[in-house]
Amino acid sequence: MAAHASKRAVGGRLAWSSIAPQLGRGNPRYTLSMSQPARARGPARYEDLLAVPDHMVAEILDGDIYTTPRPAVPHALATTGLGGDLIGPFDRGRGGPGGWWILAEPELHLGPDVVVPDLAGWRRARLTAMPRGAFLEIPPDWACETVSPATERIDRGHKLALYAREGVGHAWLLNPLAETLEAYRLEQGRWLLLATYAGDVSARVEPFEAIELELWRLWGRSEPA
């Protein structure tokens, strides 16, 4: 699960106090804990996301707002490392085939949902120019979620279902605590698990199999254990 919606998209901003009580412990419609995201039941509006403080992350999924604290260091390390591995060869065409746009934490408006994957990619043959606005309305060809104990249920449930609905061709689930990478391909509207890569391995992972990823670097090691 990734970051908050962009504050640039709408000029006005609702006061956080208008929705904060809905996310507190005193309201039985909402849950708030360190282990699970806070859920504000809908119908949510985009303006509600703009009211969430910058130190929280928020998305609209199935009409509800989900908020969590900013990700921890292992999450940031794995996501940044993976993005760095892919941008050179696939976005820039340096040491690889190019042909992709690779973005970190893009804001996607997909139907009624506002979602921010940790990483996402679009084939340039399908998206010839990157829009200049604050968000995109074109589903990516690949999305990656860096899961944590707080967000795993949402990443595996709501978000994989949303990506399948929108026809995203590939999805990865990166787990820096378990040190695993799961790669999925969408086939006939259902996710097919291609492989689970674990620990200190090098792997060629669809749809970026043109290069070999050294997964141990994503777990914060400079060489295999």
Buried (B, 14 or more C-beta within 10 A) or exposed (E): BBBBBBBEBBEEEBEBEEBEEBBEEEEEEBEBEEEBBBBBEBEBBEBBBBBBEEEBBBBBBBEBBBBBEEBEEBBBBBBBBBBEBBBBBBBEEEEBEBBBBBBBBBBBBBEEBBBBBBBBBBBBEEBEEEEEEBBBEBBBBBBBBBBBEBBBBBBBEBBBEBBBEBEBBBBBBBBBBBBBBBBBBBEEEEBEEBEEBBEBBEBEBBBBEEBEBBBBBBBEEEEEE
